[in-house]
Amino acid sequence: MRIGMSAYRFNQQGGIERASYELARQLSAQGEDVTLLAEDVDPAPEQPLSWQRVTMPRVPGFLIPGVYPGRATRALRDHGFDILHNQGGCALRQQDVITAHSCHRAWWKMKLAHGEKARALLNPHHRVVLHMERLNYRPGAYSRVIAVSGGVGREVTAHYDVPADRIRVIPNAVDIARFQPADAAARRARVRAQHGIDRDDVVLLWVGKEFRRKGLAPLISALPHLPPHAKALVIGGDDRAPYQALAKRLGVGSRVIFAGHSSHVEDYFTGGDIFVFPTLYEAFALVTLEAAAAGLPLVTTRVNGTEDFVVEGQNGMFIERDSASIARTLRPLVDSAELRGRMADAARHAVAGYTWDAVARRTREVYEEVLAERTARPGR
């Protein structure tokens, strides 16, 4: 079938952009005729995958979600696609399938409930995205919604009255081979040596761009209540100054290592021992699957995605977003290499089915539902 897949950008860096590109590549590999509709694709697609560029005027960033839909809809005229599949918030004006990578209204309400009202209300980006999200889910604008987690499916139903029988839950996947490299032991030694981490240290790996939302502060605040050989290794770009100050104030400055952003995050997963993720809101964070593929026990808040994947006491543990809960939960894992190893094995086993091949096959089934429903309509 001929598939037009739309996203503002496809690349290998961002969460939505990367997941969308992986799916498109896999659909193409499975024999489907896929065209990417986007302002930018990096790296450029290899045949038979093709790209129809969506030209955009120079506009402020917050207006992009409002301008892109009209431009993209005009760009696909006369292509004769069997299926139009939109990825995320920058939607077409009408599509057959839309993937809900998150629900912005649910995220917005979370911010208002956690003391960020002024920041949220003053940012015009949110108003534009909320307006476009409401249009995306209006009756008649889609045939099926693919939600990346059960929680996101419930959110779009609660906030936009999307009928539950129109929703299909298909989680994202992970490139398992990337996070299980043959030279994992050598990479582990190199990363730990680079950052002055001793062989007997237990590394609490934290990965993310938004230090506040993803709970770096409560992790740092838990360190004084853990043995001295427990160290936090922080991967990601944000303003580290207030978190360095917090660590210094608590007397754990030498136990918090800021490595910055890395395009080879898989190397850092080999250097970790436990993945800690005290996040406030997620749709289904790819990083949790990456950590599981790397064989790290998952210590995380109970949010969308993790509640579907983590089995308490088997491949991970649930925490609250406070230092006492984090320290209490981490202590037995820090103390026991045997427990960490058992959970690591369970995490690898649990993630084994989260492949892009499986995601593409399930997505094709949704496309076939849409086509069958279209054929069955009166007058067809």
C-alpha positions, 0 to 999 in steps of 0.5 A, spaced: 500 500 500 502 507 498 503 510 505 504 518 506 507 518 513 507 526 516 511 529 521 515 535 522 521 532 522 524 525 522 531 524 525 535 520 530 535 524 536 528 526 538 523 521 541 518 522 536 522 524 530 526 517 532 520 513 533 517 515 527 523 514 522 524 507 525 517 505 523 517 508 516 524 504 515 521 498 517 514 499 513 519 500 507 523 494 509 517 490 509 515 492 502 510 498 503 511 504 499 512 509 504 513 517 503 515 521 508 512 528 509 516 533 513 520 539 513 526 536 514 529 528 514 536 527 517 539 523 515 536 523 508 532 517 507 535 511 502 531 508 497 525 505 496 523 510 502 522 517 499 521 524 502 516 529 500 519 536 503 514 540 506 516 547 505 515 552 511 515 560 511 520 563 517 515 563 523 516 563 530 517 556 533 511 556 537 507 557 531 510 551 527 504 546 529 499 551 527 502 553 520 505 546 518 498 542 517 496 547 511 503 546 508 503 539 509 496 538 506 497 542 500 504 538 499 500 531 499 495 533 493 495 528 487 499 523 491 494 518 491 496 515 498 492 509 500 493 511 508 495 518 511 499 517 517 500 522 522 506 522 527 504 527 533 502 534 534 503 537 527 498 533 524 495 534 517 488 537 516 485 530 516 488 523 516 487 516 516 491 514 522 494 519 528 499 516 533 498 519 540 505 520 542 503 524 548 497 528 550 499 535 551 492 537 555 494 531 560 501 534 560 499 541 561 494 539 567 500 536 570 504 542 570 499 546 573 498 542 578 505 542 580 506 549 581 508 551 574 502 555 572 505 562 570 511 558 566 505 554 562 500 560 561 506 565 559 508 560 553 504 561 547 507 554 544 502 551 549 496 554 547 498 553 539 499 546 541 492 545 545 488 548 539 491 543 534 491 537 538 483 539 539 483 539 532 486 533 531 481 529 535 475 532 532 470 527 530 471 525 522 479 528 523 481 521 523 479 513 523 484 510 528 488 513 533 495 509 535 496 510 542 504 509 545 501 506 551 494 505 555 495 511 559 495 515 553 489 512 550 485 513 556 488 521 556 485 522 549 479 519 551 478 523 557 480 530 554 477 529 547 472 524 547 476 519 542 472 513 542 475 507 546 474 502 540 477 507 535 484 506 539 489 501 538 495 501 543 502 500 540 508 501 544 514 504 541 520 499 540 528 499 541 534 497 537 536 491 542 542 490 538 544 497 539 544 496 547 547 489 547 553 491 543 558 485 543 564 489 546 559 491 552 564 490 557 570 494 554 565 500 553 563 499 560 570 500 562 572 506 558 566 510 560 567 508 568 574 510 567 573 516 563 569 519 569 573 516 575 568 511 577 571 505 581 570 498 579 566 497 586 562 503 585 554 502 583 552 507 578 545 510 578 544 512 571 539 518 569 538 520 562 534 526 560 533 533 557 528 536 562 532 535 569 526 538 573 520 534 570 524 527 570 526 528 577 534 529 578 533 533 584 530 527 588 535 523 586 540 527 588 537 528 595 537 521 596 544 520 595 546 522 602 541 516 605 545 511 600 552 508 601 558 512 599 559 508 593 553 509 590 554 515 584 549 518 580 551 519 572 547 524 569 546 524 561 543 529 558 543 537 556 539 542 561 542 547 566 546 543 571 548 549 575 542 548 580 543 541 581 550 541 582 549 546 587 544 542 591 549 536 590 554 540 594 550 543 599 548 536 601 555 533 601 555 529 595 558 533 590 563 528 588 558 523 587 554 526 582 557 526 575 554 530 569 556 527 562 552 532 558 549 530 552 551 524 548 550 521 541 552 515 543 548 514 549 548 506 549 555 507 551 553 510 558 548 504 559 553 499 559 557 503 564 550 503 569 548 499 574 541 501 575 536 506 571 533 511 576 527 515 573 523 519 578 519 522 572 513 526 573 509 525 566 511 521 560 507 518 554 512 512 554 519 514 554 523 510 549 529 511 555 526 506 559 526 500 553 533 502 552 535 501 559 531 494 559 535 492 553 541 494 556 540 490 562 539 495 567 533 494 573 528 500 572 527 504 578 521 509 576 515 512 578 508 509 576 507 513 569 504 512 562 508 506 559 512 504 565 506 501 569 505 497 562 512 494 562 515 494 569 513 488 574 514 490 581 520 486 584 522 482 577 525 487 572 524 493 576 521 497 582 516 503 583 518 509 587 515 516 589 518 522 587 521 524 593 528 522 596 526 517 602 522 513 597 528 513 592 533 511 597 529 506 601 527 502 594 535 503 591 538 501 598 537 493 597 539 494 589 545 498 591 547 492 596 546 486 592 549 485 586 545 478 585 539 482 586 541 487 580 543 481 576 536 477 577 532 484 575 537 485 569 536 478 566 528 479 567 529 486 564 532 484 558 527 478 557 521 483 558 524 488 552 525 482 547 518 483 544 519 490 543 522 490 536 520 495 530 519 489 526 513 487 531 511 495 531 511 495 523 507 489 523 501 491 528 501 498 525 500 495 518 494 491 521 491 498 523 492 500 516 488 494 514 482 495 518 482 502 516 482 500 508 477 494 510 472 499 513 473 504 507 471 499 502 465 497 507 462 504 507 455 504 503 456 507 496 463 504 495 
